[in-house]
Amino acid sequence: MKFRSMALGALVLAAAWAQAGLSTASAESILVQSTTSTQNSGLYGYLLPIIEKDTGIKVNVVAVGTGQAIKNAQNCDADVLLVHAKPSEEKFVAAGYGVKRFDLMYNDFIIVGPASDPAGIDGMTDARAALTKIADKKATFASRGDDSGTNKKEIALWKATGIDPKTGSGGWYRETGSGMGATLNAGVGMGAYVLTDRATWISFKNKGDFTIAVQGDKALFNQYGIILVNPEKCPAVKVKAGQKFIDWLLSKKGQQTIAAYHVAGQQLFFPDGSGDSM
C-alpha cells in the first residue's frame, strides 16, 4: 500500500509538472524592438507586468537605438516596433515592413550640461541657437553617434544651424557610439553638454553637478510611435498577440497607465494614442 501511495503521488506530481510545462509553452509571448529610452526610464518594468496580467501576453524587449531597432525589425526579428523617429518609422511602413504606425506617447528632448556652463547656454529655449554657441565656444559636446532616435534629432538640429559638428570630431565633439545612459555618464565625466530625452534624464542617477540647460523649444518635441511588423514581409510575426499588445497600449486604460508612470514626482511620458475604450 505504501508503495502504491508513493507511486500515485509521483504520478500526480508528474502530471502537475507536465501541466505547468504545457501552460508555459502555450503562454503567448511577443518580441518588441524598442528604443532605449523606454527601457532606461523604467517604463517597461512598470508597464509590462500590468499588460501580462490583463492580456496574458509576455512581452520580451530588445532595447537598442531606434536605427538598429528598425533594422532588426526589417530582418524579421520582431513582432512589434516601438521607437521615436517618425520620418524613419513612416519609411518603414511605406516600404511594407510595418502594417500601420500609431502615435503612442510623447515627451521632449533637453540639453543638459555642467554647472560651469562654458558655452553660456543655461536658460535658453532655442536649441539651435544653443548648439551654435556650443560650436562657437568649442565647448565639449557628447553625442550618442549611434543612429538612435535621439541621435537623429541631434543631427537634424545641427543641420538646421548650418554647422557640421563632425569637423570638431575627436576634439570638442565626442561621439560615444553608446546608448543614452552610457552617453550621459560619459558627458558627466567629460563635463560635456548632452542632448537627452527627458525621461532618461529624470531616471538617471549619476547627474553630478549637471542641470537642464536648454528646454521648451518646439523643435525638441519627442514623439513615440508603435507599429506591428507586416506578416507579408515576415510570416512568423505573431499578428494576434502583437496587435493585442498595441490595442492595449492605445486603449483608454493603456493610455492612463502610461500617464500614471512617475519618477521623483515627475510624469515621464504623455499619452498620445487613440484613447478608445477596450
C-alpha positions, 0 to 999 in steps of 0.5 A: 500500500505504501508503495502504491501511495508513493507511486500515485503521488509521483504520478500526480506530481508528474502530471502537475509538472507536465501541466505547468510545462504545457501552460508555459509553452502555450503562454503567448509571448511577443518580441518588441524592438524598442528604443532605449529610452523606454527601457532606461526610464523604467517604463517597461518594468512598470508597464509590462507586468500590468499588460501580462496580467490583463492580456496574458501576453509576455512581452520580451524587449530588445532595447537598442537605438531606434536605427538598429531597432528598425533594422532588426525589425526589417530582418524579421526579428520582431513582432512589434516596433516601438521607437521615436523617429517618425520620418524613419518609422513612416519609411518603414511602413511605406516600404511594407515592413510595418502594417500601420504606425500609431502615435503612442506617447510623447515627451521632449528632448533637453540639453543638459550640461555642467554647472560651469556652463562654458558655452553660456547656454543655461536658460535658453529655449532655442536649441539651435541657437544653443548648439551654435554657441556650443560650436562657437565656444568649442565647448565639449559636446557628447553625442550618442553617434549611434543612429538612435532616435535621439541621435537623429534629432541631434543631427537634424538640429545641427543641420538646421544651424548650418554647422557640421559638428563632425569637423570638431570630431575627436576634439570638442565633439565626442561621439560615444557610439553608446546608448543614452545612459552610457552617453550621459555618464560619459558627458558627466565625466567629460563635463560635456553638454548632452542632448537627452530625452527627458525621461532618461534624464529624470531616471538617471542617477549619476547627474553630478553637478549637471542641470537642464540647460536648454528646454521648451523649444518646439523643435525638441518635441519627442514623439513615440510611435508603435507599429506591428511588423507586416506578416507579408514581409515576415510570416512568423510575426505573431499578428494576434498577440502583437496587435493585442499588445498595441490595442492595449497600449492605445486603449483608454486604460493603456493610455492612463497607465502610461500617464500614471508612470512617475519618477521623483514626482515627475510624469515621464511620458504623455499619452498620445494614442487613440484613447478608445475604450477596450 
